[in-house]
Amino acid sequence: MSQMMQNYIDEAEKVLLHTYNRYRVVFEKGDGVYLYDTDGKKYLDFVAGIAVFALGYNNKEYNDALKEQIDKIIHTSNYYYNLPAIEAAKKLKKISGMDRVFFTNSGAEAIEGAIKTARKYGYLKDKRTDHEIIAMNHSFHGRTMGALSVTGNPHYRDAFEPMIGNIKFAELNDFDSVMRQVTDKTCAIIFETVQGEGGIYPATEEFMRKVRELCDERDILMILDEIQCGMGRTGEMFAWQHYGVKPDVMTTAKALGCGVPVGAFMMTEKVGAHSLVAGDHGTTYGGNPLACAAICKVIDLFDAMNVLDNVKKVGSYLEECLDALAGEFPCIETRRGVGLMQGLVMDRPVGDVINKAMDKGLVLINAGPNIIRFVPSLIITRENVDNMIAILRESIQEVCS
Ligand SMILES: *Cc1c(COP(=O)(O)O)cnc(C)c1O
C-alpha cells in the first residue's frame, strides 16, 4: 500500500465513528465488475457494495439518466407529486405484483414501515395495542430500533435493549417453531426469503407454503424482506416469485436504486386499504425525484440487458464452480444459495481467505464468521467467475494447507 493510501486511512480513523472494522483499502472508482483503489490497483468485485450495484459500476445509461434528472430537479417534498415517483411506483407494481408502494431511504427504514403497517393493520381489526410479530433467528433486517427488534441476532441487539415490544422468534424452515409462537395477538410474520447476513439460507417451499396458509387462516400479515435477495439476485425479480406464494407486505432496497440510497415497502390493495393513512407515516427524502429516476432506469435496464437470464445462466455456473471447489478442499464444508447469492461455508473463520484474495485483486465479503458470501453485480460473465475461482482457490490453498 502506498503512503498516500495509508494517510487516507489514518485520516478516516480520526474522523469517522469506528462502527466498522474496515478492510484497509480506499476505493476511488468503478467500471463494470471492477473496482480501482487510490493507488490505481484493479480488483474483480464479487461484493458489488453488498448486493447493490446490480448493473455494474459506471453504467453509462444509468449515469446519464441521473445527470439528466439532476439538471431538472433533485428533490421536492412528498407533499407534492413528482413524475419519477409515479413512474417508479408503476414499474415496481409491475415487477412485484404488489399494489401500493411507499419509498424510503434505506432498507432498515423499509422494515420500519412494514412493522408500522402490520401494527396498524392489527389495530384496525380489534383496537388492541399489544400485537405481536414473529421474526426468525439468524435474520437480519437492519440497524434502526424497529428493524433491530426483529433481527434474530442477540449480538446486534443486546447493548441496545429494550427493543420494541412483543417480538417473538422462531426458526426459519421450522414451521412448528412458528406455530409455537402464534397467539391471537400475532399480527405479522416477517422473514427474508433468503437469509443474507445470517448465512445465506433460502426458505424452503414447504415453509413458505405453510406460513402463507397460516397467515390466510388467521388474517396475519406475511412480510417478506427482499432487501438483499430481491431485484433479480436469485433469477426472479423477487425471490418469493420462485415459490408460487405471495406476501402481503414486502420490502426492497439495496439493488433497487443501484447505488442511489433508496428502498421501498409495498403491500397488496387489501393491506393498503386497512393500514397506514395520511398522517401515519412519512419521510422527507424518501422517493425523491433523483432516487426514483434511478429506480426507473434500473428497472428498464434489467429488461434491456436481460439481467434475469444472465443471473440464471451465470448463477448456475457459479454454483457448479463453487461445488467443485468445495470438493477440492476439506476445509470447505458446503455451498448454499440461489442464483447470484451464494455462500461457501468453511470450517474456520474466513477473514484470512478474504484478506489474501484482496491482496490478489479480488473483493469478497463474509456472511457471519465462517461463510464467504458471493453477491456480485448481476452482469458478471462465466469468465469473471473463472477468474474469481482461480484467485479464491489460491487464497484457500494458502490458508488451509
Ligand atoms: C441490508 C439489509 C437490510 C438493511 O438495509 P439498510 O439499507 O442497510 O438499512 C435489511 N434487510 C436485509 C435482508 C438486508 O440485507
Ligand as a Chemical Component Dictionary entry (heavy atoms), coordinates in Angstrom:
data_LIG
# 
_chem_comp.id                   LIG 
_chem_comp.type                 NON-POLYMER 
_chem_comp.pdbx_formal_charge   0 
_chem_comp.three_letter_code    LIG 
# 
loop_
_chem_comp_atom.comp_id 
_chem_comp_atom.atom_id 
_chem_comp_atom.alt_atom_id 
_chem_comp_atom.type_symbol 
_chem_comp_atom.charge 
_chem_comp_atom.model_Cartn_x 
_chem_comp_atom.model_Cartn_y 
_chem_comp_atom.model_Cartn_z 
_chem_comp_atom.pdbx_ordinal 
LIG C1 C1 C 0 -29.017 -4.815 4.165 1  
LIG C2 C2 C 0 -30.278 -5.393 4.680 2  
LIG C3 C3 C 0 -31.185 -4.637 5.439 3  
LIG C4 C4 C 0 -30.891 -3.231 5.896 4  
LIG O1 O1 O 0 -30.766 -2.338 4.829 5  
LIG P1 P1 P 0 -30.021 -0.927 5.074 6  
LIG O2 O2 O 0 -30.193 -0.217 3.766 7  
LIG O3 O3 O 0 -28.607 -1.236 5.408 8  
LIG O4 O4 O 0 -30.725 -0.260 6.186 9  
LIG C5 C5 C 0 -32.377 -5.233 5.812 10 
LIG N1 N1 N 0 -32.662 -6.495 5.454 11 
LIG C6 C6 C 0 -31.822 -7.245 4.718 12 
LIG C7 C7 C 0 -32.212 -8.626 4.340 13 
LIG C8 C8 C 0 -30.599 -6.725 4.319 14 
LIG O5 O5 O 0 -29.745 -7.487 3.625 15 
# 
loop_
_chem_comp_bond.comp_id 
_chem_comp_bond.atom_id_1 
_chem_comp_bond.atom_id_2 
_chem_comp_bond.value_order 
_chem_comp_bond.pdbx_ordinal 
LIG C1 C2 SING 1  
LIG C2 C3 SING 2  
LIG C2 C8 DOUB 3  
LIG C3 C4 SING 4  
LIG C3 C5 DOUB 5  
LIG C4 O1 SING 6  
LIG O1 P1 SING 7  
LIG P1 O2 DOUB 8  
LIG P1 O3 SING 9  
LIG P1 O4 SING 10 
LIG C5 N1 SING 11 
LIG N1 C6 DOUB 12 
LIG C6 C7 SING 13 
LIG C6 C8 SING 14 
LIG C8 O5 SING 15 
# 
